[in-house]
Amino acid sequence: MTGQGLQTIESTLPNRQKVDFKLQRCERLGDRSALCSVIKDAGDDPDCTHGAELVATVELSRDGEGVEIQGGEGVAIVTRPGLGLDVNTSAINPVPRKNITQMVQEELSGSGFQSAKVVIHVPGGEEMAKKTINARLGLVGGISILGTTGIVTPYSTAAYRASIVQQIALAKASGIEAIVLTTGGRSEAYAMQLYPDLDEAAFVQAGDFIGASLAAARKQNMKTAIIVGMIGKLSKMADGRTQTHQAGSSVNMEMLAELAGELGAADQLQDDIRAANTARHVLEICAANQMDGICELICRRVVDVMSRYVQGELDVICHLMDFEGNQLGQFPQVTT
């Protein structure tokens, strides 16, 4: 737009935090197109894309409307359902798409240009993807462009577990008797909508450490533990997992097929569930076959498993949410 090169760029992250990024490259490609790149810093996170060059090419137009986003070299193509992305599209998730769109639209405003085509490239992304489970999920040809906040949180299992124990102790010291354990920031936001009258200190992001969290709640003599999450993590809990990190466990499709069988699913439907790509894909299959009851069965199984884990010393309640914050199942039936 200005014809001038840049050394840094300011961006507003999905969590609304403003940050400056140092540019690795900033090049004109033509009168209305340019290329810029940054080097990804994953911090302490065990991420195969640490140090990767992330490249964006942008072509502006005085015609058309809006922002078109595509994946280029090193960005995977979606080949199987169940990932919340359309098949045969680039694996750029909804939050990054929205964030990129907003940032580009800010620049387009008042510029005289009406539209922009943005292509994201990750040189070497196809090799990086071999260190991930992308291929197993049907993500072919590169890595996925992920993210929910824009911030990498350093990953230390010992520190994370210790922080959970501390949060639950503080909640008890504040007179809280019911703790709400969520699997992440998004499920926590949904849980707060379910339980608007609870003190904010009652909500703890347990992440993958549901077992450690329940043990801490039991030690603090809490009365109730409320588990809120999506189908992937809850399916692992229903299968008896008290530590649900992806590298250490996978969703048991056989168990989900058996639950569908309990609801009267035909053999073919059970086979479809066994062959599903992800737990989210199972949801889609069940929804297409009017088998909504599987969500309550998963919640019931989570309550059974986790109640045994704490030897009945906590009342356990489970809510299964979809990815937009709608409740799909709960057990036992409680009024929130």
C-alpha positions in Angstrom: 0.0 0.0 0.0 2.8 2.4 0.9 5.6 1.0 -1.2 7.8 1.0 1.9 9.5 -2.1 3.4 8.9 -3.0 7.1 11.1 -4.6 9.7 8.3 -5.3 12.2 4.6 -5.6 12.0 2.0 -5.0 14.8 -0.8 -7.5 15.0 -3.8 -8.0 17.3 -3.9 -11.6 18.5 -7.2 -13.6 18.9 -7.1 -12.8 22.6 -7.0 -9.1 21.7 -3.4 -8.6 22.9 -1.3 -6.4 20.6 2.2 -7.6 19.8 5.0 -6.7 17.4 6.6 -9.4 15.3 10.1 -9.0 13.7 9.9 -9.8 10.0 12.4 -12.3 8.5 11.5 -11.2 4.9 9.6 -8.3 3.4 9.6 -8.3 -0.4 7.6 -6.7 -3.2 6.4 -9.2 -5.8 4.6 -6.8 -8.0 2.6 -3.6 -8.1 -0.2 -5.1 -5.9 1.5 -8.1 -4.2 4.1 -8.7 -1.6 5.6 -11.4 0.6 6.5 -11.2 4.3 7.6 -13.9 6.8 8.3 -14.4 10.5 10.2 -17.1 12.3 8.0 -19.1 14.8 9.2 -19.1 18.4 7.4 -21.9 20.2 9.2 -21.2 23.5 9.4 -24.2 25.7 6.5 -26.0 24.0 7.6 -29.3 22.4 6.6 -28.2 18.9 8.1 -29.5 15.7 7.4 -26.1 14.0 9.7 -24.2 16.4 12.0 -22.1 14.2 9.9 -22.6 11.1 9.5 -19.7 8.6 5.9 -18.8 8.2 5.3 -16.9 5.0 2.3 -14.9 3.8 1.9 -13.6 0.2 -0.8 -11.0 -0.3 -2.3 -9.8 -3.6 -4.5 -6.7 -3.4 -7.4 -5.8 -5.8 -9.6 -2.8 -6.3 -12.3 -5.2 -7.4 -14.3 -7.8 -5.5 -14.9 -7.9 -1.8 -13.4 -9.5 1.3 -10.4 -11.6 2.1 -9.6 -14.9 0.5 -7.3 -17.2 2.5 -5.5 -20.2 1.0 -2.8 -22.6 2.1 0.3 -22.9 0.0 3.5 -24.9 0.2 3.8 -26.9 3.5 0.2 -26.3 4.6 -1.9 -29.5 4.8 -5.1 -30.2 2.8 -8.0 -31.8 4.6 -8.9 -35.1 3.1 -11.2 -36.6 5.8 -14.2 -35.4 7.7 -14.4 -34.8 11.4 -12.0 -32.0 11.9 -14.4 -29.0 11.7 -13.0 -28.1 8.3 -14.4 -28.8 4.8 -12.8 -31.6 2.9 -10.4 -30.5 0.1 -9.7 -27.2 1.8 -6.5 -25.9 3.4 -6.0 -26.9 7.1 -6.2 -23.3 8.4 -8.5 -23.4 11.4 -11.4 -21.0 12.1 -9.7 -18.9 14.7 -6.6 -18.2 12.6 -8.8 -17.6 9.5 -10.9 -15.1 11.4 -7.8 -13.4 12.9 -6.1 -13.0 9.5 -9.3 -11.7 7.9 -9.8 -9.1 10.6 -6.2 -7.9 10.4 -6.2 -7.6 6.6 -9.6 -5.9 6.6 -8.2 -3.3 9.0 -5.5 -2.5 6.5 -7.9 -2.5 3.5 -10.2 0.1 5.2 -9.8 3.4 3.5 -6.9 2.2 1.3 -8.8 2.2 -2.0 -8.4 -1.6 -2.3 -11.5 -3.7 -2.0 -10.2 -7.2 -1.5 -7.1 -9.3 -0.8 -5.9 -12.8 -1.5 -3.7 -14.2 1.2 -1.7 -17.4 0.8 0.1 -19.0 3.8 3.2 -21.0 3.1 5.4 -23.0 5.5 8.6 -24.0 3.7 9.5 -27.5 4.9 6.1 -28.0 6.3 5.6 -31.4 4.7 8.7 -32.8 6.5 7.6 -31.2 9.8 4.2 -32.9 9.5 5.9 -36.3 9.5 6.6 -35.7 13.2 2.8 -35.2 13.9 -0.3 -37.3 13.6 -1.6 -35.2 10.7 -1.5 -38.0 8.1 -3.5 -40.3 10.4 -6.1 -37.6 10.7 -6.3 -37.1 6.9 -4.2 -33.9 6.8 -2.0 -34.4 3.8 1.0 -32.4 2.5 2.0 -30.3 5.4 1.2 -28.9 8.8 -2.0 -27.3 10.1 -2.4 -23.6 11.0 -3.9 -23.8 14.5 -4.4 -21.6 17.5 -7.1 -20.2 19.8 -5.4 -17.3 21.6 -2.1 -16.6 19.7 -0.1 -17.2 22.8 2.1 -20.2 23.5 2.0 -21.4 27.1 5.3 -23.1 28.2 4.5 -26.7 28.8 5.8 -28.3 32.0 3.8 -31.2 33.4 5.1 -30.8 36.9 4.4 -27.1 37.0 1.0 -27.4 35.5 0.0 -30.1 37.9 1.3 -28.1 40.9 -0.7 -25.0 39.7 -3.9 -27.1 39.6 -3.4 -28.4 43.1 -2.7 -24.8 44.3 -5.9 -23.5 42.6 -8.0 -26.1 44.2 -6.5 -25.4 47.6 -7.2 -21.7 47.2 -10.8 -22.4 46.1 -11.4 -24.5 49.2 -9.8 -21.8 51.4 -12.4 -19.4 49.8 -15.2 -21.6 51.0 -15.9 -23.2 47.7 -17.3 -26.7 47.9 -18.0 -27.4 44.2 -15.0 -27.3 41.8 -15.5 -27.1 38.0 -12.8 -28.9 36.1 -12.5 -28.1 32.4 -10.2 -29.3 29.7 -9.1 -25.9 28.4 -10.0 -22.2 27.9 -12.9 -22.8 25.6 -14.6 -25.4 27.7 -14.0 -23.1 30.8 -15.8 -20.3 29.0 -18.7 -22.7 28.3 -18.7 -24.0 31.9 -19.0 -20.4 33.2 -22.1 -20.0 31.1 -23.5 -23.2 32.6 -22.7 -22.1 36.1 -22.9 -18.3 36.1 -23.6 -18.1 39.9 -20.3 -19.9 40.9 -17.3 -17.9 42.0 -14.6 -17.6 39.3 -12.2 -19.3 41.7 -14.3 -22.5 41.4 -13.2 -22.9 37.7 -10.0 -24.8 37.1 -8.5 -25.7 33.8 -7.5 -29.2 34.5 -6.3 -29.8 30.9 -5.1 -33.4 30.6 -4.7 -33.8 34.3 -8.2 -34.9 35.3 -6.9 -37.6 37.7 -4.6 -35.2 39.5 -7.3 -32.6 39.7 -9.9 -35.0 41.2 -7.3 -36.3 43.7 -6.6 -32.7 44.8 -10.3 -32.0 45.1 -10.7 -35.1 47.2 -7.8 -34.2 49.4 -9.4 -30.8 50.0 -12.7 -32.5 51.0 -14.6 -30.8 48.2 -18.2 -32.0 47.9 -18.7 -31.9 44.1 -16.5 -32.1 41.0 -18.1 -30.9 37.8 -16.3 -32.0 34.6 -17.0 -29.9 31.5 -15.4 -30.7 28.1 -15.8 -31.8 24.5 -16.2 -35.3 23.1 -12.5 -36.0 22.5 -11.2 -35.6 26.1 -14.4 -36.9 27.6 -14.3 -40.1 25.5 -10.8 -40.8 26.8 -12.1 -40.3 30.4 -15.0 -42.5 29.7 -12.5 -45.2 28.7 -10.8 -45.0 32.0 -8.0 -42.5 31.2 -7.1 -40.1 34.0 -4.3 -38.4 32.0 -5.6 -37.6 28.5 -2.6 -36.0 26.7 -2.7 -36.9 23.0 0.7 -38.4 22.9 -0.2 -40.8 25.7 -3.7 -41.9 24.7 -6.1 -42.0 21.8 -9.9 -42.1 21.5 -11.2 -45.7 21.8 -13.5 -46.0 18.8 -14.4 -49.5 19.8 -15.8 -48.2 23.1 -17.8 -45.5 21.3 -19.2 -48.1 18.9 -20.2 -50.3 21.9 -22.0 -47.3 23.4 -23.9 -46.8 20.2 -24.8 -50.5 20.3 -26.3 -50.0 23.7 -28.6 -47.4 22.0 -29.6 -49.9 19.4 -27.3 -48.9 16.6 -27.2 -51.3 13.6 -24.0 -53.1 12.9 -23.2 -50.9 9.9 -23.5 -47.8 12.1 -21.2 -49.3 14.7 -18.7 -50.1 12.0 -18.8 -46.5 10.7 -18.0 -45.3 14.2 -15.1 -47.7 14.5 -13.7 -46.3 11.3 -14.3 -42.7 12.3 -11.4 -40.2 11.9 -11.9 -38.4 15.2 -14.2 -38.3 18.2 -15.7 -35.2 16.5 -16.4 -37.3 13.4 -18.2 -39.8 15.7 -20.5 -36.9 16.8 -21.2 -36.1 13.2 -22.0 -39.7 12.3 -24.3 -40.0 15.3 -26.1 -36.7 14.6 -26.7 -37.8 11.0 -28.3 -41.0 12.4 -30.4 -39.3 15.1 -28.4 -40.9 17.9 -28.1 -38.0 20.3 -28.2 -40.3 23.3 -24.6 -41.2 22.9 -23.5 -37.9 24.5 -25.4 -38.7 27.7 -24.0 -42.2 27.7 -20.4 -40.8 27.5 -21.2 -38.5 30.4 -22.6 -41.4 32.4 -19.5 -43.4 31.8 -17.2 -40.5 32.8 -19.2 -40.1 36.1 -18.9 -43.9 36.7 -15.2 -44.0 36.0 -14.2 -40.9 37.9 -16.5 -41.7 40.9 -14.7 -45.0 41.3 -11.4 -43.1 41.0 -12.2 -41.0 44.0 -13.8 -43.9 45.8 -17.2 -42.2 45.9 -15.9 -39.4 48.1 -16.9 -36.7 45.6 -20.2 -36.2 43.7 -19.2 -36.2 40.1 -21.2 -34.4 37.4 -20.3 -34.3 33.7 -21.3 -32.0 30.8 -20.4 -32.7 27.2 -20.3 -29.5 25.0 -20.0 -29.0 21.3 -17.5 -26.7 19.8 -19.9 -23.7 19.8 -20.8 -24.0 23.5 -24.1 -26.0 23.2 -24.6 -28.8 25.7 -25.0 -32.1 24.0 -25.2 -34.3 27.1 -25.0 -34.4 30.8 -25.1 -36.8 33.7 -26.7 -36.8 36.2 -29.5 -34.5 35.0 -29.0 -31.3 37.0 -30.5 -27.9 36.8 -27.7 -25.3 36.3 
